[in-house]
Amino acid sequence: MLRARRLDLGAGSWELGARAGGAGDMNKVFPQVDGNGNAAAGTEALPAGEADCSPLCCSHRGAFLSAFLLLLLATLAALIALVAILGPPPRTPGAQACVTLMNRTGFLCHDRRSCVPASRVCDGVRTCAHGEDEEEALCRDVPHSLPSFLVERCGDPASWIYSDQKCDGINNCGDCSDELSPVSTCPLCSPGWWRCPSTVFRYCSCIPRSLCQDHVQHCSDWSDEYSCPGP
């Protein structure tokens, strides 16, 4: 072990010393201090940061910094996992209703101009310019994945139709509940239709005037052949 030597230089004094721990500590100069712990005149004190930071203190700071970095990385990983599970945010707001040229409920495309009839949504044909009427999120579990404005329920709760098929004169539900009360409140026959008790399963209380006077019975009272003026 090397011994420390004291050098008297003018007003102050210095100690030269070395530790057996390694050559890097050799020839270090250690200032002398007085009884109050202050560096003696003519000597150089260590910087405040180095003087105050003991090995234990530095170890605690390092541990705190490591823990903070690990927490930050864990948060980032959780966010990435959440995006991977839920998928990216939707490109546009939720589906919106519109009114078609035939005054029927429709699905508004993302261009905000095109209105697709309700019954043409999720029919396997892309009608909107960008195909949003056939997107997987919209069509993956029809009718449950469809917005409510596109769906109407029949008299049998297990049966459903598209909203633009209600009150269109056609027996879409199979029991005429989409055309007749009490399930549906539809106006009287539209222009171009003749009101009568139909004998044809396809129609309910009205038949197209094009079927009148065709020598075939479509109304139970034969009014389509004797009373209906035709188209």
RODO-2510 file (C-alpha; in nm, 4 decimals, decimal comma):
residues 231
     n   res          X          Y          Z
     1     m     0,0000     0,0000     0,0000
     2     l     0,1263     0,3415    -0,0891
     3     r     0,1604     0,5917     0,1912
     4     a     0,0285     0,9423     0,1743
     5     r     0,2815     1,2191     0,1644
     6     r     0,2253     1,5744     0,2753
     7     l     0,3635     1,8637     0,0799
     8     d     0,3870     2,2106     0,2255
     9     l     0,3290     2,4625    -0,0519
    10     g     0,3272     2,8187     0,0720
    11     a     0,0242     2,9005     0,2819
    12     g    -0,1520     2,5715     0,2316
    13     s    -0,0675     2,2077     0,2397
    14     w    -0,1561     1,9157     0,0114
    15     e    -0,1594     1,5437     0,0588
    16     l    -0,0633     1,3056    -0,2153
    17     g    -0,2010     0,9619    -0,1826
    18     a    -0,2863     0,6494    -0,3709
    19     r    -0,5211     0,3628    -0,3078
    20     a    -0,4430     0,0081    -0,3681
    21     g    -0,7654    -0,0191    -0,5685
    22     g    -0,6100     0,0875    -0,8998
    23     a    -0,3724     0,3050    -1,0848
    24     g    -0,6465     0,5563    -1,1701
    25     d    -0,6506     0,6787    -0,8093
    26     m    -0,2794     0,7397    -0,7949
    27     n    -0,1446     1,0899    -0,7706
    28     k    -0,4808     1,2314    -0,6568
    29     v    -0,4533     1,5467    -0,4507
    30     f    -0,6706     1,5656    -0,1392
    31     p    -0,7285     1,9072     0,0181
    32     q    -0,6674     1,9592     0,3857
    33     v    -0,9566     2,0726     0,6021
    34     d    -0,9633     2,2583     0,9303
    35     g    -1,1515     2,1698     1,2458
    36     n    -1,4799     2,3108     1,1081
    37     g    -1,4701     2,0912     0,7998
    38     n    -1,3717     2,3780     0,5667
    39     a    -1,0891     2,3535     0,3204
    40     a    -0,7723     2,5089     0,4495
    41     a    -0,6503     2,8259     0,2893
    42     g    -0,4637     2,7644    -0,0297
    43     t    -0,6311     2,4323    -0,0929
    44     e    -0,8941     2,3404    -0,3555
    45     a    -1,2281     2,1900    -0,2504
    46     l    -1,4231     1,9340    -0,4577
    47     p    -1,7308     2,0549    -0,6522
    48     a    -2,0516     2,0612    -0,4492
    49     g    -2,2223     1,7855    -0,6525
    50     e    -1,9311     1,5469    -0,6051
    51     a    -1,8886     1,6344    -0,2396
    52     d    -2,2579     1,5739    -0,1589
    53     c    -2,3137     1,2523    -0,3600
    54     s    -2,2105     0,9495    -0,1639
    55     p    -2,2024     0,6088    -0,3357
    56     l    -2,5340     0,5222    -0,1640
    57     c    -2,6963     0,8454    -0,2832
    58     c    -2,5834     0,7926    -0,6400
    59     s    -2,7131     0,4366    -0,6255
    60     h    -3,0587     0,5595    -0,5212
    61     r    -3,0670     0,8149    -0,8012
    62     g    -2,9743     0,5508    -1,0562
    63     a    -3,2428     0,3160    -0,9279
    64     f    -3,5069     0,5906    -0,9465
    65     l    -3,4100     0,6783    -1,3029
    66     s    -3,4206     0,3123    -1,4073
    67     a    -3,7639     0,2654    -1,2500
    68     f    -3,8960     0,5738    -1,4288
    69     l    -3,7679     0,4526    -1,7656
    70     l    -3,9195     0,1071    -1,7108
    71     l    -4,2562     0,2631    -1,6228
    72     l    -4,2443     0,4773    -1,9363
    73     l    -4,1655     0,1763    -2,1557
    74     a    -4,4427    -0,0286    -1,9921
    75     t    -4,6965     0,2503    -2,0578
    76     l    -4,5910     0,2745    -2,4211
    77     a    -4,6173    -0,1024    -2,4643
    78     a    -4,9671    -0,1004    -2,3110
    79     l    -5,0824     0,1709    -2,5530
    80     i    -4,9467    -0,0218    -2,8512
    81     a    -5,1220    -0,3379    -2,7342
    82     l    -5,4505    -0,1484    -2,6872
    83     v    -5,4361    -0,0097    -3,0412
    84     a    -5,3573    -0,3571    -3,1755
    85     i    -5,6606    -0,5052    -2,9956
    86     l    -5,9152    -0,2322    -3,0635
    87     g    -5,7844    -0,1367    -3,4046
    88     p    -5,7312     0,2131    -3,5406
    89     p    -5,9929     0,4789    -3,4733
    90     p    -6,2716     0,5048    -3,7304
    91     r    -6,1971     0,7226    -4,0280
    92     t    -6,5351     0,8961    -4,0147
    93     p    -6,8193     0,9453    -3,7666
    94     g    -7,0812     0,6731    -3,7274
    95     a    -7,3276     0,5812    -3,9997
    96     q    -7,5826     0,8506    -4,0775
    97     a    -7,9291     0,8352    -4,2273
    98     c    -8,0474     1,0173    -4,5363
    99     v    -8,3567     1,0305    -4,7581
   100     t    -8,3419     0,8831    -5,1071
   101     l    -8,5007     1,0301    -5,4195
   102     m    -8,7896     0,7888    -5,3635
   103     n    -8,8469     0,9439    -5,0199
   104     r    -8,7154     0,6323    -4,8451
   105     t    -8,4658     0,5881    -4,5631
   106     g    -8,1108     0,5506    -4,6860
   107     f    -7,7453     0,5242    -4,5819
   108     l    -7,5292     0,8343    -4,6290
   109     c    -7,1939     0,7648    -4,7941
   110     h    -6,8753     0,9272    -4,6698
   111     d    -6,8756     1,1735    -4,9577
   112     r    -7,1801     1,3313    -4,7848
   113     r    -7,3646     1,3417    -5,1189
   114     s    -7,4607     0,9864    -5,2125
   115     c    -7,7614     0,8275    -5,0400
   116     v    -7,7848     0,4497    -5,0738
   117     p    -8,1295     0,2876    -5,0205
   118     a    -8,1366     0,0945    -4,6931
   119     s    -8,2032    -0,2388    -4,8660
   120     r    -7,8852    -0,1993    -5,0719
   121     v    -7,6595    -0,1858    -4,7653
   122     c    -7,4654    -0,5084    -4,7049
   123     d    -7,6060    -0,6672    -5,0210
   124     g    -7,2638    -0,7702    -5,1498
   125     v    -7,2388    -0,4818    -5,3964
   126     r    -7,0363    -0,1700    -5,3197
   127     t    -7,2645     0,1207    -5,3982
   128     c    -7,0752     0,3989    -5,2203
   129     a    -6,7654     0,5225    -5,4023
   130     h    -6,5361     0,3951    -5,1266
   131     g    -6,7420     0,0858    -5,0428
   132     e    -6,8376     0,1942    -4,6915
   133     d    -7,1865     0,0434    -4,7383
   134     e    -7,0168    -0,2992    -4,7415
   135     e    -6,7550    -0,2505    -4,4666
   136     e    -6,6911    -0,5494    -4,2407
   137     a    -6,7784    -0,3619    -3,9230
   138     l    -7,1180    -0,2746    -4,0708
   139     c    -7,1996    -0,6126    -4,2235
   140     r    -7,0312    -0,8695    -3,9995
   141     d    -7,3462    -0,9593    -3,8017
   142     v    -7,6554    -0,8372    -3,9861
   143     p    -7,8960    -0,7117    -3,8594
   144     h    -7,7295    -0,6598    -3,5186
   145     s    -7,4325    -0,4735    -3,6673
   146     l    -7,6585    -0,2396    -3,8671
   147     p    -7,7582     0,1012    -3,7284
   148     s    -8,1147     0,1061    -3,6014
   149     f    -8,2410     0,3424    -3,8712
   150     l    -8,1788     0,0733    -4,1341
   151     v    -8,3826    -0,2000    -3,9603
   152     e    -8,7552    -0,2594    -3,9016
   153     r    -8,8980    -0,5505    -3,7034
   154     c    -9,1885    -0,7630    -3,8251
   155     g    -9,4816    -0,8970    -3,6243
   156     d    -9,2598    -1,1960    -3,5493
   157     p    -8,9729    -1,0411    -3,3468
   158     a    -8,7329    -1,2917    -3,4987
   159     s    -8,8005    -1,1491    -3,8457
   160     w    -8,6780    -0,8159    -3,9778
   161     i    -8,6728    -0,6107    -4,2966
   162     y    -8,4816    -0,3061    -4,4167
   163     s    -8,6492     0,0197    -4,3229
   164     d    -8,7134     0,1202    -4,6854
   165     q    -8,9200    -0,1989    -4,7335
   166     k    -9,1851    -0,0912    -4,4869
   167     c    -9,5085     0,0433    -4,6352
   168     d    -9,3933    -0,0216    -4,9908
   169     g    -9,6979    -0,2326    -5,0796
   170     i    -9,5002    -0,5584    -5,0796
   171     n    -9,5436    -0,8343    -4,8231
   172     n    -9,1793    -0,8363    -4,7140
   173     c    -9,2397    -0,9799    -4,3653
   174     g    -9,4523    -1,2666    -4,4971
   175     d    -9,7398    -1,1866    -4,2630
   176     c    -9,8135    -0,8362    -4,3985
   177     s    -9,7114    -0,6872    -4,0620
   178     d    -9,4878    -0,4420    -4,2489
   179     e    -9,7935    -0,3113    -4,4367
   180     l   -10,0874    -0,3448    -4,1989
   181     s   -10,1721    -0,2353    -3,8441
   182     p   -10,1214    -0,2824    -3,5605
   183     v    -9,7506    -0,3350    -3,6293
   184     s    -9,7296    -0,0784    -3,9064
   185     t    -9,9248     0,2368    -3,9767
   186     c    -9,9032     0,2840    -4,3489
   187     p   -10,0918     0,5348    -4,5636
   188     l   -10,3583     0,4236    -4,8092
   189     c   -10,2463     0,2818    -5,1400
   190     s   -10,0017     0,5008    -5,3216
   191     p   -10,0768     0,6358    -5,6679
   192     g   -10,0490     0,3549    -5,9158
   193     w   -10,1990     0,1029    -5,6738
   194     w   -10,5527    -0,0345    -5,6346
   195     r   -10,6924    -0,1013    -5,2878
   196     c   -10,8509    -0,4410    -5,2397
   197     p   -10,8082    -0,7614    -5,0362
   198     s   -10,5391    -0,9300    -5,2368
   199     t   -10,5407    -1,2970    -5,3239
   200     v   -10,1695    -1,2854    -5,4091
   201     f    -9,9216    -1,3583    -5,1323
   202     r    -9,6829    -1,0902    -5,2610
   203     y    -9,9319    -0,8102    -5,1852
   204     c   -10,1395    -0,7203    -4,8820
   205     s   -10,4179    -0,4605    -4,9121
   206     c   -10,3176    -0,3045    -5,2441
   207     i   -10,2123    -0,4326    -5,5836
   208     p   -10,0373    -0,2499    -5,8658
   209     r   -10,2838    -0,1042    -6,1161
   210     s   -10,0862    -0,2763    -6,3875
   211     l   -10,2533    -0,6002    -6,2743
   212     c   -10,6030    -0,4655    -6,3272
   213     q   -10,8149    -0,5901    -6,6189
   214     d   -10,5615    -0,8544    -6,7171
   215     h   -10,8275    -1,1310    -6,6974
   216     v   -10,6596    -1,2745    -6,3843
   217     q   -10,8118    -1,2480    -6,0363
   218     h   -10,5826    -1,0620    -5,7931
   219     c   -10,8506    -0,9307    -5,5562
   220     s   -11,0824    -1,1580    -5,3632
   221     d   -11,3783    -0,9419    -5,4692
   222     w   -11,2758    -0,9393    -5,8359
   223     s   -11,2591    -0,5601    -5,8223
   224     d   -10,9328    -0,5673    -6,0106
   225     e   -11,1214    -0,6927    -6,3130
   226     y   -11,4513    -0,5051    -6,2820
   227     s   -11,3860    -0,1840    -6,0909
   228     c   -11,0200    -0,0962    -6,1274
   229     p   -10,9743     0,1473    -6,4175
   230     g   -10,6336     0,0066    -6,4950
   231     p   -10,2958     0,1848    -6,5184
***
